[in-house]
Every structure is written in C-alpha cells, then in structure tokens.
Amino acid sequence: MIDRHVVSAGAASLAGEYVISAARPKDIVLLPAIELAAAKLLVGHAPPAVLAETTSPEDHARAQRRGLLWVALADDAPVGFAHVDVIEAGSAHLEELDVHPDHARRRLGTRLVMAVCAWAASEGLESVTLSTFRDVPWNMPFYARLGFEIVSPDQLTPALRAKAEGEIARGLDPAKRVTMRRYSGERRDA
Ligand SMILES: CC(C)(COP(=O)(O)OP(=O)(O)OC[C@H]1O[C@@H](n2cnc3c(N)ncnc32)[C@H](O)[C@@H]1OP(=O)(O)O)[C@@H](O)C(=O)NCCC(=O)NCCS
C-alpha cells in the first residue's frame, strides 16, 4: 500500500517528501533505532527495561511478509513504523507505533495509524485494537482523536486480556495502561 498523499519533510529531509508505504525487507534493520529513539519520549512513564526493548527483527520480518508492517519514509529511508499483529479473529492489533523524534509532529503517527485502519477496513476486519498509556498526551488522547474508544476491563476479549497480563509481567503498571478499539467505518478527520 502506498499513501500518495505526501507532504514536505522539511529541514529534516531536505529534498524529500514523506511517504507512508508497506515496509520492504531492507527497512527492517533500521527500525530498532527508531523504536529506541522514540522510546525516549516515554521516559518516566515506562520502566527503563521496557523502554530498552525493541521488536525483534524476526517479528518485523514475519509482519513484513504478511503485509502487517508499514513505514513512514523520508528520502526513501524509514523514520517511523507501525507493526500490526492479528491476535484474534476479525481484528488487527497495533503492536507498535514509533516515529523518530527528529520527524515528530508532522502527522506521520496519524498517517501510519490511519493507513493501518484503512487496511483493516479493506480486509473486512471489524476493528483495530491497541494498548497505550492513559495519561501521555501522544498516547490515549492521540488515539481518541483518531476514533479509538476505551475498552473497559470487563469487555476485554481473551486475546486482549492476555496482552494486558503480558504487560503486567513485563513491569508495566496496569493503572497507567488502557486498551482501545477503533471500529472500521469510524470516520474522523485525521
Ligand atoms: C506516538 C507517536 C508515534 C506520534 O507520532 P507523531 O508523528 O509525532 O504524531 P502526529 O504528528 O501524527 O500527531 C501527534 C499529536 O500527538 C500529540 N503530541 C505529540 N507529541 C506531543 C508532545 N511532545 N507533547 C504534547 N502532545 C504531543 C499532539 O496532539 C500532536 O498533534 P499536534 O502536533 O497537531 O499538536 C510518537 O510521538 C512516538 O513515537 N512516541 C513514542 C512512542 C509511543 O508513544 N508510541 C505509541 C505507544 S502506543
């Protein structure tokens, strides 16, 4: 999938434009550095050990082969990505979303999320789910503006409950976390 609605990448990418695209195999090696740089935005919100984690190249490669990995490109190099997994029937789970801080607040996060949602709708999936921080401005409020709604704990599916329990096991405080869902067909001006 290529999002042809490109915008100037500005000073960070002198001659270039940003493009949202399906990831290519050659992009994968560049994604951990983006994830680690973006994690610095969450210092104080997540345990250092969690912020030092990166998605494995094997997981990225598996997602890439299945068409579940999107990148934001500046001058043909990734500066952000969205990694999706299908953890239950009828839904896609946004496992990871990162934009390098050098390219922040240029709507790349928004465009990556909306590319995932458009793909989910085109695949006939009912919704996109994720878990995120409740009180970080570029987490829950950001997703809420894009049409995601909070899933209350008693409404968690077994797969989403397993995700939440996995986060607790990794040291994340469940009081700070929230699960969200965006139904396909929801419309928001992104
Ligand atoms: C979340 C993330 C991908 C957003 O990427 P982005 O390209 O900067 O996002 P966008 O430009 O589309 O929109 C960002 C919006 O989020 C909010 N936001 C982003 N950074 C912010 C900051 N430092 N302070 C306050 N609000 C912020 C703003 O509302 C902003 O819109 P605005 O620039 O018009 O005010 C990026 O901040 C990131 O990689 N964060 C670290 C990892 C993370 O939190 N991932 C998601 C976890 S589920």
PDBQT file of the ligand as one rigid body, heavy atoms in Angstrom, charges set to zero:
ROOT
HETATM    1  C1  LIG A 201       3.018   8.490  19.245  1.00  0.00    +0.000 C 
HETATM    2  C2  LIG A 201       3.871   8.941  18.064  1.00  0.00    +0.000 C 
HETATM    3  C3  LIG A 201       4.065   7.784  17.105  1.00  0.00    +0.000 C 
HETATM    4  C4  LIG A 201       3.143  10.097  17.359  1.00  0.00    +0.000 C 
HETATM    5  O1  LIG A 201       3.901  10.413  16.198  1.00  0.00    +0.000 OA
HETATM    6  P1  LIG A 201       3.835  11.861  15.502  1.00  0.00    +0.000 P 
HETATM    7  O2  LIG A 201       4.182  11.685  14.078  1.00  0.00    +0.000 OA
HETATM    8  O3  LIG A 201       4.628  12.840  16.291  1.00  0.00    +0.000 OA
HETATM    9  O4  LIG A 201       2.292  12.181  15.660  1.00  0.00    +0.000 OA
HETATM   10  P2  LIG A 201       1.394  13.240  14.868  1.00  0.00    +0.000 P 
HETATM   11  O5  LIG A 201       2.266  14.337  14.338  1.00  0.00    +0.000 OA
HETATM   12  O6  LIG A 201       0.531  12.496  13.923  1.00  0.00    +0.000 OA
HETATM   13  O7  LIG A 201       0.412  13.792  15.993  1.00  0.00    +0.000 OA
HETATM   14  C5  LIG A 201       0.924  13.964  17.190  1.00  0.00    +0.000 C 
HETATM   15  C6  LIG A 201      -0.139  14.576  18.071  1.00  0.00    +0.000 C 
HETATM   16  O8  LIG A 201       0.065  13.960  19.310  1.00  0.00    +0.000 OA
HETATM   17  C7  LIG A 201       0.239  14.991  20.286  1.00  0.00    +0.000 C 
HETATM   18  N1  LIG A 201       1.656  15.096  20.628  1.00  0.00    +0.000 N 
HETATM   19  C8  LIG A 201       2.720  14.541  20.002  1.00  0.00    +0.000 A 
HETATM   20  N2  LIG A 201       3.845  14.818  20.654  1.00  0.00    +0.000 NA
HETATM   21  C9  LIG A 201       3.497  15.567  21.691  1.00  0.00    +0.000 A 
HETATM   22  C10 LIG A 201       4.213  16.184  22.752  1.00  0.00    +0.000 A 
HETATM   23  N3  LIG A 201       5.557  16.055  22.867  1.00  0.00    +0.000 N 
HETATM   24  N4  LIG A 201       3.522  16.878  23.671  1.00  0.00    +0.000 NA
HETATM   25  C11 LIG A 201       2.189  17.003  23.571  1.00  0.00    +0.000 A 
HETATM   26  N5  LIG A 201       1.440  16.446  22.592  1.00  0.00    +0.000 NA
HETATM   27  C12 LIG A 201       2.095  15.748  21.665  1.00  0.00    +0.000 A 
HETATM   28  C13 LIG A 201      -0.222  16.285  19.660  1.00  0.00    +0.000 C 
HETATM   29  O9  LIG A 201      -1.604  16.396  19.838  1.00  0.00    +0.000 OA
HETATM   30  C14 LIG A 201       0.119  16.047  18.209  1.00  0.00    +0.000 C 
HETATM   31  O10 LIG A 201      -0.660  16.820  17.351  1.00  0.00    +0.000 OA
HETATM   32  P3  LIG A 201      -0.157  18.332  17.034  1.00  0.00    +0.000 P 
HETATM   33  O11 LIG A 201       1.275  18.239  16.622  1.00  0.00    +0.000 OA
HETATM   34  O12 LIG A 201      -1.067  18.758  15.912  1.00  0.00    +0.000 OA
HETATM   35  O13 LIG A 201      -0.355  19.119  18.291  1.00  0.00    +0.000 OA
HETATM   36  C15 LIG A 201       5.241   9.466  18.546  1.00  0.00    +0.000 C 
HETATM   37  O14 LIG A 201       5.026  10.500  19.479  1.00  0.00    +0.000 OA
HETATM   38  C16 LIG A 201       6.098   8.405  19.186  1.00  0.00    +0.000 C 
HETATM   39  O15 LIG A 201       6.805   7.671  18.511  1.00  0.00    +0.000 OA
HETATM   40  N6  LIG A 201       6.049   8.337  20.533  1.00  0.00    +0.000 N 
HETATM   41  C17 LIG A 201       6.883   7.403  21.284  1.00  0.00    +0.000 C 
HETATM   42  C18 LIG A 201       6.346   6.000  21.211  1.00  0.00    +0.000 C 
HETATM   43  C19 LIG A 201       4.862   5.953  21.503  1.00  0.00    +0.000 C 
HETATM   44  O16 LIG A 201       4.361   6.637  22.399  1.00  0.00    +0.000 OA
HETATM   45  N7  LIG A 201       4.189   5.115  20.726  1.00  0.00    +0.000 N 
HETATM   46  C20 LIG A 201       2.775   4.862  20.876  1.00  0.00    +0.000 C 
HETATM   47  C21 LIG A 201       2.578   3.963  22.036  1.00  0.00    +0.000 C 
HETATM   48  S1  LIG A 201       1.048   3.070  21.921  1.00  0.00    +0.000 SA
ENDROOT
TORSDOF 0
